[in-house]
Amino acid sequence: MAFFYLLLFLLLLFGVVGVVVYLFTDLTSRAKFTILATLILGWLLVAGYSYYQNQKRIYHDKLYYLFIHGKTLHCRTPFGQKVDVNKQNFNFISGTMVFMGKEKSPYAELVVPIDRCEE
């Protein structure tokens, strides 16, 4: 998320510099158009990235909600194994967004990222 804020700050900074250059210098029309197009493309990329991250967060929230309410999630481990994740065998670790196998379950110490899960 810090990378996103850095990118947003840099786009604002370049936007201000672009406006100053656009209005107060004797650049050709082509150079001014290039500056404007680059800024617009940057803002569109930031908006697209923000939309994608928001949709991903909404999907993670939905999976977490299903897990908390006792539903079974169908996941894959980082090694490609299929695993059914449920509250009886796994705990959810919110800091890293993973499911970790409980100690006395058949999945003890197994870590499954929420990104690799489906309903």
C-alpha positions in Angstrom: 0.0 0.0 0.0 2.9 2.3 0.7 4.0 1.8 -2.9 0.6 3.0 -4.1 0.8 6.2 -2.0 4.3 6.8 -3.3 3.1 6.4 -6.8 0.2 8.7 -6.2 2.5 11.4 -4.7 4.8 11.2 -7.6 2.0 11.5 -10.1 0.8 14.6 -8.2 4.3 16.1 -8.2 4.7 15.4 -11.9 1.3 16.7 -12.6 2.2 20.1 -11.0 5.5 20.2 -12.8 3.7 19.2 -16.0 1.2 22.1 -15.6 4.0 24.6 -15.0 5.9 23.4 -18.0 2.8 23.2 -20.1 1.7 26.8 -19.3 4.9 28.7 -18.9 7.4 27.3 -21.4 7.8 27.5 -25.1 7.5 23.8 -25.9 6.2 22.5 -29.1 2.6 21.3 -29.3 3.9 17.7 -29.7 5.9 17.9 -26.5 3.0 19.4 -24.6 0.7 16.7 -25.9 3.2 14.0 -24.8 3.3 15.4 -21.3 -0.4 15.5 -21.1 -0.9 12.0 -22.5 1.7 10.6 -20.1 0.0 12.2 -17.1 -3.4 10.9 -18.2 -2.0 7.4 -18.7 -0.4 7.5 -15.3 -3.7 8.5 -13.6 -5.6 5.8 -15.5 -3.1 3.2 -14.4 -3.4 4.3 -10.8 -7.2 4.2 -11.1 -7.1 0.7 -12.6 -4.7 -0.6 -9.9 -6.9 0.9 -7.2 -10.0 -0.8 -8.7 -8.2 -4.1 -9.0 -7.0 -4.0 -5.3 -10.5 -3.0 -4.1 -12.1 -6.0 -5.9 -9.5 -8.3 -4.5 -10.1 -7.0 -1.0 -13.9 -7.5 -1.4 -13.3 -11.1 -2.5 -10.9 -11.8 0.4 -13.6 -10.3 2.8 -16.2 -12.7 1.3 -13.9 -15.7 1.7 -13.1 -14.7 5.3 -16.8 -14.3 6.0 -17.6 -17.8 4.7 -14.7 -19.2 6.7 -15.8 -17.6 9.9 -19.4 -18.9 9.4 -18.3 -22.5 9.1 -18.2 -23.0 5.4 -15.5 -25.0 3.7 -13.2 -23.2 1.2 -11.4 -25.1 -1.6 -7.8 -24.1 -1.7 -4.5 -25.1 -3.2 -1.2 -25.1 -1.2 1.8 -23.2 -2.7 2.9 -26.7 -3.9 -0.3 -27.4 -5.8 -2.1 -29.8 -3.3 -5.8 -29.4 -3.0 -6.9 -28.7 0.5 -10.4 -28.1 2.0 -10.0 -25.3 4.6 -12.5 -25.1 7.5 -12.6 -23.8 11.0 -12.0 -27.3 12.5 -8.6 -27.7 11.0 -7.3 -24.1 10.3 -6.9 -20.7 11.9 -7.0 -17.5 9.9 -4.0 -15.2 10.4 -5.1 -11.7 9.4 -1.7 -10.1 9.3 -0.4 -12.2 6.5 -3.8 -13.2 5.1 -3.2 -17.0 5.4 -4.9 -20.0 6.8 -2.6 -22.0 9.1 -3.3 -25.6 10.1 -4.1 -26.2 13.8 -1.7 -28.2 15.9 -3.7 -31.4 16.4 -5.2 -31.5 12.9 -4.0 -33.5 9.9 -2.9 -30.1 8.5 -0.7 -29.1 11.4 1.7 -26.2 10.4 0.4 -26.1 6.8 0.1 -22.5 5.5 -2.4 -21.7 2.7 -2.6 -18.2 1.3 -6.1 -16.8 1.0 -5.3 -15.8 -2.6 -5.2 -19.5 -3.5 -8.8 -20.2 -2.2 -12.2 -20.4 -3.8 -15.7 -20.8 -2.5 
